[in-house]
Amino acid sequence: MNLCIIGTGYVGLVTGVCLAELGHSVICIDNNEEKYNKLIAGVVPIYEPGLEELMRKNVAEKRLSFSMNIQEGVEQSQVIFICVNTPPKDDGQADLTYVEKVAREVATHMTSHKVIVDKSTVPVKTGEKVAETIKRYNKHKIDFDIVSNPEFLREGSAVEDTFKTDRIVIGVDNKRAEKIMREVYAPINAPVIVTDIKSAELIKHASNSFLAMKISFINALANICERSGANVEEVALGMGLDRRIGRSFLNAGIGYGGSCFPKDVAAFIKISDELGYGFNLLKEVEAINAEQVQLFIKKIEETLWVVKDKKIGVLGLAFKPNTDDMRNAPSIKIIEALLKESAHVTAYDPQAIENTKHIFPDIEYCNDPYAVAQDAEALIIVTEWDEFKTLDLEKVRKIMVHPIIIDGRNIFNPSDMEKHGFIYKSIGR
């Protein structure tokens, strides 16, 4: 099939590349010239394992192309995916400016029946607004269908998540659109959930908010464990073996970050408020997440007593491993707090250093974890990269001024760290 992807961020680019790999002819549209120039040069502007190789392969096999001309994409494609950014406003509401603009342009350039797919995470009832906009600017009265097709990709494993997804959700209001969307995803062996458009829109916000709730629950529980002398990992294991609960997303730490969970929880709260229901449970999820990073900062200060003028190494900057994404990364608040207390901060991350330099241009960046540890009075673990789990701890201890590790992701065993001679602080243990 001929498909058009409008917007080549995390969702759009992964979707476009993977649909091309399934055998479709895909054109990806983006109005950012710098990004477009990278893409036509074969360079992926984000770090996502396996994506660049797959992109180059499909470009070479002429199933994937890039353009800045939205008219070109609309005219040659049967299905058009809207994958533009929906950033949060100050009140948490999703800003749908880009979605509206794309809908308007699509309507202007339509010359035959189109299926227009909302792939971006949008509030419930957005499909109605997109349909109204297209009708308003659809001068030639071309027939079209609106579909909600939310994505469930995890940064760092987005390619695998596309091909091995738990489910494909398709929100439609007629059989014609359903048939076309089933054809799009036919090569993927996964359950297909066909529902109305509003339900599909809610599924995404409900899913991400529930996962955020699990994270906040285990972090709140970690605080109880610390105060009572229990071990949160043992508690999580005992809980997670219950099939009704499951072990995933029960990892205590310094809270969730990234673009999805903070934005989607805030948006869902705003959506609920506008519908006349105060979703207080989600408001508490937000509050716990914000408090968790502050409690970690307090743990650093209590362990070191005085932070001023001390060299403190930060291992991990991205909000999660296998990505270079710094959006809402807990490392930002932690480094801000250290700098406020006049600490000398050194930092290392396998992928996110360049993005972090835009936020903290004046801190010292290192080429490996050992350079961060050299002469440091403490190491702070913020992101659970596999590289950190296999550190030569004996070497680390010898090159530090004081063998102090404050672990925000529980990547080491406390008893092992004690044997290696470290003062070791973690979460809920």
C-alpha positions as CSV (number, residue, x, y, z in Angstrom):
1,M,0.0,0.0,0.0
2,N,1.1,3.6,-0.4
3,L,1.4,5.2,3.0
4,C,2.3,8.7,4.2
5,I,3.8,9.6,7.6
6,I,3.5,13.2,8.6
7,G,6.1,14.0,11.3
8,T,9.3,12.1,11.8
9,G,9.8,12.2,15.6
10,Y,10.2,9.1,17.7
11,V,6.7,7.8,16.7
12,G,6.6,8.9,13.1
13,L,10.0,7.7,12.0
14,V,9.8,4.4,13.7
15,T,6.3,3.8,12.3
16,G,7.4,4.8,8.8
17,V,10.5,2.7,8.8
18,C,8.8,-0.4,10.2
19,L,5.8,-0.1,7.8
20,A,8.3,0.1,4.9
21,E,9.9,-3.1,6.3
22,L,6.5,-4.8,6.2
23,G,6.5,-4.2,2.4
24,H,4.5,-0.9,2.0
25,S,5.7,2.1,0.0
26,V,6.1,4.8,2.6
27,I,6.9,8.5,2.3
28,C,7.8,10.4,5.5
29,I,7.1,14.2,5.6
30,D,8.7,16.7,7.9
31,N,9.0,20.5,7.6
32,N,12.2,20.6,9.7
33,E,15.0,21.1,7.1
34,E,17.8,20.1,9.4
35,K,16.1,16.8,10.2
36,Y,15.1,16.2,6.6
37,N,18.8,16.7,5.5
38,K,19.9,14.2,8.0
39,L,17.3,11.6,6.9
40,I,18.1,11.9,3.2
41,A,21.8,11.4,4.2
42,G,20.9,8.2,5.9
43,V,21.3,9.6,9.5
44,V,18.7,9.0,12.1
45,P,18.3,12.2,14.3
46,I,17.5,10.2,17.4
47,Y,19.1,7.2,19.1
48,E,17.0,4.1,18.7
49,P,18.7,0.7,18.5
50,G,18.3,-0.9,15.1
51,L,16.5,2.0,13.5
52,E,19.2,3.5,11.3
53,E,20.2,0.2,9.7
54,L,16.5,-0.6,9.0
55,M,16.0,2.9,7.5
56,R,18.9,2.7,5.2
57,K,17.9,-0.8,4.1
58,N,14.4,0.3,3.1
59,V,15.6,3.5,1.4
60,A,18.0,1.4,-0.7
61,E,15.2,-1.0,-1.6
62,K,13.1,2.0,-2.6
63,R,10.2,1.4,-0.2
64,L,11.0,4.4,2.0
65,S,11.5,8.0,1.0
66,F,11.5,11.5,2.6
67,S,10.1,14.8,1.6
68,M,9.3,18.3,3.0
69,N,6.3,18.6,0.6
70,I,3.1,17.5,2.3
71,Q,1.1,17.8,-1.0
72,E,3.4,15.1,-2.5
73,G,2.8,12.8,0.4
74,V,-1.0,13.3,0.4
75,E,-1.5,12.9,-3.3
76,Q,0.4,9.7,-3.7
77,S,-0.8,7.9,-0.5
78,Q,-4.0,6.0,0.4
79,V,-3.4,6.2,4.2
80,I,-2.0,9.2,5.9
81,F,-0.7,8.9,9.5
82,I,-0.6,12.1,11.6
83,C,2.5,11.7,13.9
84,V,3.2,15.2,14.9
85,N,4.1,16.5,18.4
86,T,1.3,17.2,20.9
87,P,3.3,19.1,23.6
88,P,1.7,19.9,26.9
89,K,0.4,23.4,27.7
90,D,1.2,25.0,31.0
91,D,-2.1,23.6,32.5
92,G,-1.3,20.0,31.2
93,Q,-3.7,20.1,28.3
94,A,-2.3,18.7,25.0
95,D,-1.5,21.4,22.5
96,L,-3.2,20.2,19.2
97,T,-1.9,23.1,17.1
98,Y,0.2,20.8,14.9
99,V,-2.5,18.2,14.5
100,E,-5.0,20.9,13.4
101,K,-2.5,22.4,11.0
102,V,-1.8,19.0,9.4
103,A,-5.5,18.2,9.1
104,R,-6.0,21.4,7.3
105,E,-3.2,20.8,4.9
106,V,-4.3,17.3,4.2
107,A,-7.8,18.5,3.4
108,T,-6.5,21.0,1.0
109,H,-4.5,18.5,-1.0
110,M,-6.8,15.5,-1.1
111,T,-7.8,14.4,-4.6
112,S,-9.2,10.9,-3.8
113,H,-10.5,8.9,-0.9
114,K,-8.1,9.0,2.1
115,V,-7.9,7.2,5.4
116,I,-6.5,9.8,7.9
117,V,-5.0,8.2,11.0
118,D,-4.3,9.9,14.3
119,K,-1.1,8.2,15.5
120,S,-0.1,11.0,17.8
121,T,-1.3,10.7,21.4
122,V,-4.4,12.9,21.5
123,P,-7.3,13.6,23.9
124,V,-10.5,11.8,23.5
125,K,-12.8,13.5,20.9
126,T,-9.8,14.7,18.9
127,G,-11.0,12.5,16.0
128,E,-14.2,14.5,15.9
129,K,-12.2,17.7,15.7
130,V,-9.9,16.4,12.9
131,A,-13.0,15.3,10.9
132,E,-14.6,18.7,11.3
133,T,-11.4,20.5,10.2
134,I,-11.0,18.3,7.1
135,K,-14.6,18.9,6.2
136,R,-14.2,22.6,6.6
137,Y,-11.1,22.8,4.3
138,N,-12.0,20.0,1.9
139,K,-13.0,22.2,-1.0
140,H,-13.6,19.4,-3.5
141,K,-15.7,17.3,-1.1
142,I,-13.4,14.3,-1.3
143,D,-14.5,11.3,0.7
144,F,-12.4,10.4,3.7
145,D,-12.3,8.3,6.9
146,I,-10.8,9.1,10.3
147,V,-9.1,6.4,12.3
148,S,-7.5,6.4,15.8
149,N,-4.5,4.1,15.9
150,P,-2.5,4.8,19.1
151,E,1.1,3.6,19.4
152,F,2.5,1.6,22.3
153,L,6.3,2.0,21.6
154,R,8.9,2.1,24.3
155,E,11.9,4.3,23.6
156,G,14.9,2.0,23.4
157,S,13.0,-1.0,22.0
158,A,10.6,0.8,19.6
159,V,11.5,-1.3,16.5
160,E,11.0,-4.6,18.3
161,D,7.8,-3.3,19.9
162,T,6.4,-2.5,16.5
163,F,6.9,-6.0,15.1
164,K,6.2,-7.8,18.4
165,T,3.4,-5.7,19.8
166,D,1.0,-6.9,22.4
167,R,-2.0,-5.5,20.4
168,I,-2.9,-3.3,17.5
169,V,-5.7,-0.8,18.4
170,I,-7.9,0.5,15.5
171,G,-10.6,3.0,16.3
172,V,-13.0,3.4,13.3
173,D,-16.6,4.3,12.5
174,N,-17.1,2.1,9.4
175,K,-16.1,-1.2,7.9
176,R,-14.3,0.4,4.9
177,A,-11.7,2.0,7.2
178,E,-11.4,-1.2,9.3
179,K,-10.6,-3.2,6.2
180,I,-7.9,-0.8,5.0
181,M,-6.2,-0.7,8.4
182,R,-6.3,-4.4,8.7
183,E,-4.4,-4.6,5.4
184,V,-1.8,-2.1,6.7
185,Y,-1.0,-4.3,9.7
186,A,-1.7,-7.7,8.1
187,P,2.0,-8.9,8.2
188,I,2.1,-8.4,12.0
189,N,1.0,-11.3,14.1
190,A,-0.8,-9.6,17.0
191,P,-4.3,-9.3,18.3
192,V,-6.3,-6.5,16.5
193,I,-8.7,-4.6,18.7
194,V,-11.3,-2.8,16.6
195,T,-13.3,-0.3,18.5
196,D,-14.9,3.1,18.2
197,I,-12.7,6.2,17.8
198,K,-13.3,7.6,21.3
199,S,-12.5,4.3,23.0
200,A,-9.2,3.9,21.0
201,E,-8.2,7.5,22.0
202,L,-8.8,6.6,25.6
203,I,-6.9,3.3,25.5
204,K,-3.6,5.1,25.0
205,H,-4.0,7.6,27.9
206,A,-5.5,4.9,30.1
207,S,-2.6,2.5,29.4
208,N,0.2,5.0,30.1
209,S,-1.5,6.4,33.2
210,F,-1.9,2.9,34.6
211,L,1.7,2.1,34.1
212,A,2.7,5.5,35.6
213,M,0.5,4.5,38.6
214,K,2.4,1.2,39.0
215,I,5.7,3.1,39.1
216,S,4.4,5.6,41.6
217,F,2.9,2.9,43.7
218,I,6.2,0.9,44.0
219,N,8.1,4.1,44.7
220,A,5.7,5.0,47.5
221,L,6.1,1.5,48.8
222,A,9.9,1.8,48.6
223,N,9.6,4.7,51.1
224,I,7.7,2.5,53.5
225,C,10.3,-0.2,53.1
226,E,13.1,2.2,53.9
227,R,11.3,3.4,57.0
228,S,10.5,-0.2,58.2
229,G,13.7,-2.0,57.3
230,A,12.0,-4.1,54.6
231,N,13.4,-4.7,51.1
232,V,11.3,-3.3,48.2
233,E,12.7,-5.8,45.7
234,E,11.6,-8.7,47.8
235,V,8.2,-7.1,48.2
236,A,7.9,-6.4,44.5
237,L,8.8,-10.0,43.7
238,G,6.1,-11.3,46.1
239,M,3.6,-9.0,44.5
240,G,4.6,-9.5,40.9
241,L,4.2,-13.3,41.0
242,D,0.5,-12.7,41.4
243,R,-0.8,-12.9,37.8
244,R,-3.3,-10.3,38.5
245,I,-0.5,-7.8,39.3
246,G,2.6,-8.8,37.3
247,R,6.2,-7.9,37.9
248,S,6.7,-5.4,35.2
249,F,6.9,-1.6,36.1
250,L,7.4,-2.6,39.8
251,N,11.0,-1.3,39.9
252,A,11.6,1.2,42.6
253,G,13.7,4.2,41.6
254,I,13.7,8.0,41.2
255,G,10.5,8.2,39.2
256,Y,9.4,8.1,35.6
257,G,10.5,10.7,33.0
258,G,10.5,11.0,29.2
259,S,7.9,12.5,26.9
260,C,5.1,10.0,27.3
261,F,4.2,9.3,31.0
262,P,4.5,12.9,32.3
263,K,2.7,14.4,29.3
264,D,0.0,11.7,29.1
265,V,-0.8,11.7,32.9
266,A,-1.1,15.5,32.9
267,A,-3.3,15.4,29.8
268,F,-5.5,12.7,31.2
269,I,-6.0,14.7,34.4
270,K,-7.0,17.7,32.3
271,I,-9.3,15.6,30.0
272,S,-11.0,14.2,33.1
273,D,-11.4,17.7,34.7
274,E,-13.0,19.0,31.5
275,L,-15.4,16.1,31.5
276,G,-16.4,16.9,35.0
277,Y,-14.5,14.2,36.8
278,G,-11.6,15.0,39.2
279,F,-9.2,12.1,38.6
280,N,-7.6,12.5,42.1
281,L,-5.8,9.1,41.8
282,L,-3.8,10.4,38.9
283,K,-3.1,13.7,40.6
284,E,-1.5,11.7,43.5
285,V,0.5,9.6,40.9
286,E,2.0,12.9,39.7
287,A,2.7,14.1,43.2
288,I,4.5,10.9,44.2
289,N,6.6,11.0,41.1
290,A,7.7,14.6,41.7
291,E,8.4,13.8,45.4
292,Q,10.5,10.8,44.6
293,V,13.3,12.7,42.9
294,Q,13.3,15.3,45.7
295,L,13.7,12.4,48.3
296,F,16.6,11.1,46.2
297,I,18.2,14.6,46.3
298,K,17.7,14.7,50.1
299,K,19.4,11.2,50.3
300,I,22.4,12.6,48.5
301,E,22.6,15.6,50.8
302,E,22.2,13.5,53.9
303,T,24.9,11.0,52.8
304,L,27.4,13.7,51.9
305,W,26.4,16.1,54.7
306,V,28.1,19.0,52.8
307,V,27.8,19.1,49.0
308,K,29.5,22.4,48.3
309,D,32.8,22.2,46.4
310,K,32.7,18.4,46.3
311,K,33.3,16.5,43.0
312,I,30.2,14.4,42.4
313,G,30.0,12.1,39.4
314,V,26.7,11.4,37.7
315,L,26.3,8.2,35.8
316,G,23.4,8.3,33.3
317,L,21.6,11.3,32.0
318,A,18.8,10.1,29.7
319,F,15.5,9.4,31.3
320,K,15.9,5.7,30.6
321,P,18.6,3.4,29.0
322,N,18.9,2.8,25.2
323,T,17.8,6.3,24.3
324,D,19.3,9.8,24.1
325,D,16.0,11.5,25.2
326,M,16.4,14.1,27.9
327,R,12.8,15.2,28.1
328,N,11.7,15.2,31.8
329,A,14.8,13.2,32.7
330,P,15.2,13.0,36.5
331,S,18.9,13.8,36.0
332,I,18.0,17.4,35.2
333,K,16.5,18.1,38.6
334,I,19.3,16.2,40.4
335,I,22.1,18.1,38.6
336,E,20.2,21.4,39.1
337,A,20.1,20.7,42.9
338,L,23.8,19.8,43.0
339,L,24.8,22.9,41.1
340,K,22.6,25.1,43.3
341,E,24.7,23.8,46.3
342,S,27.9,24.6,44.3
343,A,29.0,21.0,43.7
344,H,31.5,20.2,40.9
345,V,29.5,17.9,38.7
346,T,31.0,15.4,36.2
347,A,28.8,13.3,34.1
348,Y,28.7,10.4,31.6
349,D,26.0,8.8,29.5
350,P,26.6,6.4,26.5
351,Q,24.2,8.4,24.3
352,A,22.7,11.5,25.9
353,I,25.7,13.8,26.4
354,E,25.2,16.0,23.4
355,N,21.5,16.5,24.3
356,T,22.5,17.3,27.9
357,K,25.0,19.9,26.8
358,H,22.1,22.1,25.6
359,I,20.7,22.0,29.2
360,F,24.0,22.1,31.2
361,P,26.7,23.5,28.9
362,D,29.1,24.2,31.8
363,I,29.4,20.9,33.7
364,E,32.2,18.5,33.0
365,Y,31.5,15.6,30.6
366,C,33.6,12.5,30.5
367,N,34.2,9.7,28.0
368,D,33.6,6.8,30.3
369,P,32.4,5.9,33.8
370,Y,35.9,5.6,35.2
371,A,36.7,9.2,34.3
372,V,33.6,10.3,36.2
373,A,34.7,8.3,39.2
374,Q,38.3,9.6,39.2
375,D,38.8,11.7,42.4
376,A,35.0,11.8,43.0
377,E,33.6,12.1,46.5
378,A,30.5,10.3,45.4
379,L,28.9,8.6,42.4
380,I,25.2,9.1,41.6
381,I,23.6,6.4,39.4
382,V,20.6,8.0,37.6
383,T,20.1,5.7,34.5
384,E,20.3,1.9,34.5
385,W,22.5,1.4,31.4
386,D,23.9,-2.1,31.2
387,E,27.4,-0.6,30.9
388,F,27.1,0.5,34.6
389,K,26.0,-2.9,35.8
390,T,29.3,-4.4,34.7
391,L,31.7,-1.8,36.2
392,D,35.0,-3.0,37.7
393,L,33.9,-2.0,41.2
394,E,37.4,-2.6,42.7
395,K,38.8,-0.1,40.2
396,V,36.1,2.4,40.9
397,R,36.7,2.2,44.6
398,K,40.4,2.8,44.3
399,I,40.1,5.9,42.1
400,M,37.4,7.6,44.2
401,V,38.3,10.0,47.0
402,H,35.5,8.3,49.1
403,P,33.8,5.1,48.0
404,I,30.3,6.4,48.1
405,I,27.7,5.3,45.6
406,I,24.1,6.5,45.7
407,D,22.1,4.4,43.4
408,G,18.8,5.7,42.1
409,R,18.0,2.5,40.1
410,N,19.0,-0.3,42.4
411,I,21.4,-1.9,39.9
412,F,23.8,-3.3,42.6
413,N,23.3,-5.8,45.4
414,P,23.8,-4.0,48.8
415,S,25.7,-6.9,50.4
416,D,28.0,-7.1,47.4
417,M,28.7,-3.4,47.6
418,E,29.5,-3.7,51.3
419,K,32.0,-6.4,50.5
420,H,33.7,-4.1,48.0
421,G,34.1,-1.5,50.7
422,F,31.5,1.0,49.4
423,I,29.1,3.2,51.4
424,Y,26.1,2.3,49.3
425,K,22.7,3.9,49.3
426,S,19.8,2.7,47.2
427,I,16.0,3.0,47.0
428,G,13.8,1.0,49.4
429,R,16.5,-1.3,50.6
